[in-house]
Amino acid sequence: MTEELTEKPKPRRRGIYLLPNLFTTATLFGGFYAILAAMSGRFEAAAIAIFIAMIADGLDGRVARMTNTQTDFGAEYDSLADMVAFGLAPALVMYLWALVELGKFGWLAAFVYTAGTALRLARFNTQVGTADKRYFQGLASPASAAIMAGAVWVGVEHGFAGKDVAWIASFITLAAGLLMVSNVRYSSFKEIDFRGKVPFIALVAVMLGFAIVLWQPSLVLFLIFLGYAVSGPILTLTQLRQRRAERQASDTDKNDE
């Protein structure tokens, strides 16, 4: 009589990957600290914390891909951290610095921005597998948060009182929130090959870029992300014109046949 040996299936190890989730936690902490700093009236520290959260958010996904540790848990955790760091934190920092002077309109503008971030993240999560990776549909939430934080940082550093620029702050807040839920296309820069070789002049340009940022970090970072926000409508209009020109050319060819 022979005994059949059957191997019992090994139980799946439960847990999470530490390294990428550490960066996601740093993103969450940056947003949390920004809120605390703004409540204490330290708006410059709040703005810097949001920018640090952006750096951590940019690293967690890259670390996960490099170490092959992408998980559904990590993706969900990243979205929740982004909501705090790039949705709630910038809205509350801007509100406490300037929008509070506008009463109900001020908190309404802050809410529009917060809701825009939530909708932007939800739409992004549902379109991960189908969207063109070369472009973002709507302004990405980290870039939108950078505009908000940069505006506050510039104002504090140059001695502007929030109440004196409250209406400008409300326009920036509403524009940033609405751009996130718009159909405007933005370049994702994912087609850039960071592993490939580049001319030596490219390294020199990067060094000059760092020098310019260090010279006036608040103003330069604000202008960079503001320029990125403006580039979306320009890119969308350019692509629409190209499509119209192609349609007109194809219609002309059909009429000539």
Wavefront OBJ file of the C-alpha trace (Angstrom):
o trace
v 0.000 0.000 0.000
v 1.496 3.260 -1.115
v 0.948 6.510 0.622
v 0.420 9.563 -1.463
v 2.300 12.532 -0.162
v 0.506 15.776 -0.719
v 2.134 19.094 -0.043
v 0.061 21.518 1.892
v -0.145 24.950 0.296
v 2.113 27.388 2.026
v 0.226 30.151 3.788
v 0.576 33.550 2.175
v 2.712 35.927 4.142
v 0.758 38.942 5.162
v 2.407 42.298 5.466
v 3.407 45.391 3.576
v 6.620 46.499 1.930
v 8.467 48.885 4.199
v 10.574 51.063 1.893
v 7.975 52.575 -0.494
v 5.437 52.990 2.305
v 7.993 54.916 4.358
v 8.067 57.565 1.622
v 4.263 57.566 1.477
v 4.183 58.060 5.242
v 6.613 60.957 4.824
v 4.183 62.489 2.331
v 1.350 62.124 4.827
v 3.461 63.588 7.633
v 4.428 66.560 5.462
v 0.787 67.430 4.901
v -0.062 66.912 8.564
v 2.829 69.100 9.699
v 1.852 71.816 7.206
v -1.609 72.002 8.796
v -0.136 72.221 12.298
v 2.359 74.899 11.254
v -0.366 76.991 9.590
v -2.532 76.768 12.710
v 0.418 78.165 14.655
v 0.875 81.010 12.159
v 4.137 79.607 10.706
v 3.068 79.774 7.074
v 6.556 79.629 5.575
v 7.258 76.344 7.374
v 3.850 75.062 6.232
v 4.628 75.820 2.599
v 8.056 74.181 2.813
v 6.486 71.074 4.380
v 4.177 70.719 1.376
v 7.135 70.891 -1.011
v 8.968 68.245 1.043
v 5.827 66.088 0.827
v 5.999 66.482 -2.955
v 9.537 65.131 -3.012
v 8.547 62.128 -0.886
v 5.523 61.495 -3.111
v 7.712 61.525 -6.195
v 10.041 58.958 -4.665
v 7.588 56.368 -3.324
v 6.325 55.249 -6.724
v 9.793 55.169 -8.251
v 11.166 53.174 -5.320
v 8.276 50.712 -5.590
v 8.919 50.204 -9.318
v 12.691 49.877 -8.879
v 12.328 47.308 -6.092
v 9.309 45.583 -7.680
v 7.200 46.177 -4.578
v 4.035 47.660 -6.122
v 0.888 46.563 -4.295
v -2.767 47.553 -4.240
v -2.316 48.551 -0.609
v 0.511 50.914 -1.566
v -1.577 52.515 -4.304
v -4.515 53.118 -1.970
v -2.277 54.403 0.812
v -0.584 56.763 -1.640
v -3.941 58.234 -2.712
v -5.011 58.820 0.881
v -1.683 60.471 1.705
v -1.977 62.655 -1.418
v -5.441 63.757 -0.343
v -4.066 65.019 2.961
v -0.799 66.483 1.681
v -2.043 67.997 -1.594
v -5.746 68.467 -0.893
v -6.465 69.354 2.713
v -3.114 70.868 3.662
v -2.797 73.466 0.840
v -6.456 74.467 1.196
v -6.175 74.987 4.957
v -2.825 76.782 4.701
v -4.202 79.179 2.085
v -7.424 79.632 4.043
v -5.688 80.469 7.316
v -3.227 82.798 5.580
v -5.577 84.812 3.347
v -8.986 83.334 2.557
v -10.291 83.651 6.101
v -10.607 87.396 5.429
v -13.265 86.707 2.768
v -15.724 84.980 5.095
v -17.996 82.408 3.450
v -16.506 82.956 0.006
v -13.088 82.156 1.438
v -14.012 78.778 2.878
v -16.052 78.011 -0.241
v -12.960 78.581 -2.408
v -10.929 76.350 -0.093
v -13.597 73.647 -0.299
v -13.670 73.812 -4.119
v -9.933 73.168 -4.127
v -10.247 70.272 -1.661
v -13.105 68.677 -3.606
v -11.175 69.157 -6.848
v -8.250 67.215 -5.376
v -10.502 64.348 -4.281
v -12.156 64.143 -7.704
v -8.790 64.375 -9.470
v -7.362 61.477 -7.454
v -10.495 59.360 -7.937
v -10.459 59.917 -11.703
v -6.746 59.156 -11.907
v -7.171 55.872 -10.026
v -9.953 54.717 -12.335
v -8.013 55.588 -15.504
v -4.625 54.106 -14.618
v -4.880 51.233 -17.073
v -6.509 53.096 -19.964
v -5.108 56.646 -19.985
v -2.260 57.777 -22.222
v 0.778 57.727 -19.937
v 2.383 60.623 -21.801
v -0.259 63.046 -20.517
v -2.266 63.848 -17.414
v -5.939 64.698 -17.769
v -6.230 67.742 -15.557
v -3.544 69.353 -13.438
v -1.861 66.826 -11.142
v -2.567 67.375 -7.454
v 1.119 67.768 -6.421
v 1.612 70.517 -9.018
v -1.591 72.221 -7.901
v -0.448 72.045 -4.267
v 2.907 73.529 -5.292
v 1.147 76.567 -6.771
v -0.816 77.063 -3.556
v 2.173 76.561 -1.264
v 4.421 78.626 -3.519
v 1.995 81.544 -3.482
v 1.881 81.514 0.323
v 5.663 81.179 0.567
v 6.253 84.090 -1.814
v 3.751 86.248 0.043
v 5.299 85.583 3.451
v 8.868 85.983 2.242
v 8.168 89.324 0.546
v 6.143 90.713 3.430
v 2.643 90.579 1.942
v -0.172 90.287 4.452
v -2.707 87.621 3.550
v -5.640 90.002 3.987
v -4.136 92.390 1.390
v -4.000 89.708 -1.318
v -7.071 87.721 -0.294
v -8.852 88.105 -3.644
v -5.737 87.110 -5.582
v -5.373 84.109 -3.278
v -8.991 83.138 -3.898
v -8.461 83.294 -7.671
v -5.366 81.079 -7.402
v -7.248 78.624 -5.180
v -10.274 78.356 -7.470
v -8.161 78.147 -10.627
v -5.957 75.410 -9.179
v -8.972 73.415 -8.002
v -10.854 73.690 -11.297
v -7.796 72.850 -13.407
v -7.490 69.543 -11.557
v -10.964 68.419 -12.674
v -10.725 69.898 -16.169
v -10.068 67.991 -19.396
v -6.938 70.036 -20.050
v -3.989 67.820 -20.943
v -0.615 68.158 -19.249
v 2.639 66.499 -20.150
v 3.560 63.781 -17.644
v 7.257 63.748 -18.687
v 7.157 59.962 -18.361
v 8.580 59.558 -21.863
v 11.883 61.033 -20.692
v 14.550 58.325 -20.373
v 16.536 59.145 -17.242
v 18.743 56.084 -17.755
v 19.922 57.068 -21.215
v 22.950 59.158 -22.091
v 22.622 62.925 -22.412
v 24.982 65.616 -23.741
v 27.384 67.168 -21.255
v 25.615 70.523 -21.628
v 22.495 68.938 -20.095
v 24.371 68.360 -16.828
v 25.526 71.977 -16.850
v 21.929 73.108 -17.374
v 20.794 71.013 -14.394
v 23.487 72.591 -12.211
v 22.390 76.076 -13.282
v 18.796 75.133 -12.548
v 19.687 74.126 -8.994
v 21.589 77.379 -8.542
v 18.591 79.434 -9.677
v 16.251 77.559 -7.350
v 18.589 78.070 -4.392
v 18.888 81.780 -5.225
v 15.153 82.478 -4.747
v 13.488 79.132 -3.906
v 10.006 80.460 -3.148
v 9.679 82.649 -6.242
v 11.387 80.262 -8.649
v 9.384 77.204 -7.549
v 6.142 79.171 -7.710
v 6.920 80.417 -11.234
v 7.955 76.943 -12.414
v 4.697 75.321 -11.341
v 2.637 78.310 -12.451
v 4.234 77.981 -15.871
v 3.406 74.267 -15.866
v -0.227 75.090 -15.044
v -0.371 77.532 -17.969
v 1.297 75.026 -20.313
v -1.720 72.704 -20.111
v -4.228 74.970 -21.873
v -1.565 75.903 -24.433
v -0.822 72.211 -25.132
v -4.530 71.373 -25.385
v -5.266 74.239 -27.774
v -2.253 73.345 -29.923
v -3.370 69.713 -30.210
v -6.936 70.778 -31.048
v -5.660 73.026 -33.834
v -3.502 70.236 -35.212
v -6.476 67.873 -35.264
v -8.617 70.482 -37.009
v -5.921 71.070 -39.598
v -5.623 67.311 -40.206
v -9.401 66.977 -40.591
v -9.553 69.881 -43.009
v -6.677 68.413 -45.011
v -8.357 64.994 -45.165
v -11.693 66.588 -46.187
v -9.907 68.536 -48.918
v -8.263 65.375 -50.225
v -11.626 63.590 -50.337
v -13.225 66.451 -52.252
v -10.387 66.478 -54.794
v -10.816 62.759 -55.547
l 1 2 3 4 5 6 7 8 9 10 11 12 13 14 15 16 17 18 19 20 21 22 23 24 25 26 27 28 29 30 31 32 33 34 35 36 37 38 39 40 41 42 43 44 45 46 47 48 49 50 51 52 53 54 55 56 57 58 59 60 61 62 63 64 65 66 67 68 69 70 71 72 73 74 75 76 77 78 79 80 81 82 83 84 85 86 87 88 89 90 91 92 93 94 95 96 97 98 99 100 101 102 103 104 105 106 107 108 109 110 111 112 113 114 115 116 117 118 119 120 121 122 123 124 125 126 127 128 129 130 131 132 133 134 135 136 137 138 139 140 141 142 143 144 145 146 147 148 149 150 151 152 153 154 155 156 157 158 159 160 161 162 163 164 165 166 167 168 169 170 171 172 173 174 175 176 177 178 179 180 181 182 183 184 185 186 187 188 189 190 191 192 193 194 195 196 197 198 199 200 201 202 203 204 205 206 207 208 209 210 211 212 213 214 215 216 217 218 219 220 221 222 223 224 225 226 227 228 229 230 231 232 233 234 235 236 237 238 239 240 241 242 243 244 245 246 247 248 249 250 251 252 253 254 255 256 257
